[in-house]
Amino acid sequence: MQLINLLGALLLAGVATAAAMPQSMSNNDNAQSMTAAAAPPGCRWVGKAPICGGSCNGNEAERERDIRGDGAACQTGKKVLCCRR
């Protein structure tokens, strides 16, 4: 039970820290949209919230990185838009 309480407290602290972080610090790869974006034909979003860290396969090229991608926002890491070469 203590472990569950500790993990809950750490999760809440991480969420509060991420929420307080300026947009320019939390998403410095590209300008980020606050809405989910559907992947264009031949592409897919890789990475699953809350702990993202997507990467493309060898037959795909990375087109974009985003904290939200096609859905829920990442607390750590980013989702990657991968498109067929």
C-alpha positions in Angstrom: 0.0 0.0 0.0 2.9 2.4 0.8 4.4 1.7 -2.6 1.1 2.5 -4.3 0.9 5.8 -2.4 4.5 6.6 -3.2 4.0 5.9 -6.9 0.8 8.0 -7.0 2.6 10.9 -5.3 5.5 10.7 -7.8 3.1 10.6 -10.8 1.2 13.6 -9.5 4.5 15.5 -8.9 5.5 14.7 -12.5 2.2 15.8 -13.9 2.4 19.1 -11.9 5.9 19.7 -13.1 5.0 19.1 -16.7 2.0 21.3 -16.5 4.0 24.2 -15.0 6.7 23.9 -17.6 6.6 26.6 -20.3 5.6 25.3 -23.8 9.0 26.3 -25.2 10.8 24.1 -22.6 8.6 21.1 -22.8 8.4 20.8 -26.7 11.5 22.2 -28.2 11.8 20.1 -31.4 9.0 21.8 -33.4 6.1 24.1 -32.7 3.5 21.9 -31.1 -0.2 21.8 -31.7 -2.6 21.3 -28.8 -4.9 19.0 -30.8 -4.5 15.5 -32.0 -3.5 15.1 -35.7 -4.5 12.2 -37.9 -1.6 10.6 -39.7 -1.6 11.3 -43.5 -1.8 8.3 -45.9 1.2 6.1 -45.7 2.1 7.4 -42.2 1.5 6.4 -38.6 2.1 7.9 -35.1 4.4 5.8 -33.0 4.5 6.1 -29.2 2.0 5.6 -26.5 1.1 8.0 -23.7 1.9 8.6 -20.9 5.5 7.4 -21.4 6.2 8.0 -25.1 9.4 7.4 -27.0 8.4 6.3 -30.4 10.9 5.4 -33.2 10.4 4.5 -36.8 11.1 1.1 -38.5 13.9 0.8 -41.0 11.5 1.2 -44.0 10.1 4.5 -42.6 11.3 8.1 -42.3 10.7 10.3 -39.3 8.5 13.3 -40.4 7.6 15.0 -37.1 7.8 14.7 -33.3 4.9 15.8 -31.1 3.8 15.4 -27.5 0.2 14.7 -28.5 0.5 13.1 -32.0 -2.8 11.3 -32.7 -4.2 11.4 -29.2 -3.3 11.6 -25.5 -0.4 13.8 -24.5 2.9 12.3 -23.4 4.2 13.1 -20.0 7.7 12.0 -21.0 9.2 11.7 -24.5 7.4 12.3 -27.8 5.3 10.5 -30.4 6.9 10.2 -33.8 5.2 10.5 -37.2 6.7 7.7 -39.3 6.0 7.6 -43.1 6.9 4.9 -45.6 10.0 5.7 -47.7 
